[in-house]
Amino acid sequence: MALIIFGFFALGKQGFADFGFAQMALRVIVAIPLVVSGVLLHFLRMSATADIIPPIFPARDFLVVLTGVLEIAGAVGLFLARWRRPAAFWIAVMMVAIFPANIYRAGQVVQGFRFPTVPVRLTGQIIYILLVLLAGFGMPKFWQAETTNESSGSPA
């Protein structure tokens, strides 16, 4: 997953371009699960969420509250021009950081909820990370140039 983040920025070395209303809609789409998770899972069902964290990690209740606050702050940050890119970057990093909990509970049932298998969760998180980065940074100009050249019939 970290390679996805590095790859996104490698493709964006020429910069990033906003893509208008679709990018704003994407911000909403990626922010909703962060706010819902932050409130419902991290604050209202803290003990269930703490059970997801592998026991090797200390202060699991603190980690639940911390990640809940970070999820909500990240979602808000996506809508503030000054914080949009840092928020997107740190949400992506957080998705990598929380993956051990997803591996730990993969395929198990915790308080009535069946966690997806590792391949399913990994695929979902990779897609989510890409969507968050696109929502916060925009389209890498590399992709934009390729898309423009293909649609105009010009050679790349």
Order of alpha helices (4+ residues) and beta strands (2+ residues): alpha-beta-alpha-alpha-alpha-alpha-alpha-beta-beta-alpha-beta-alpha
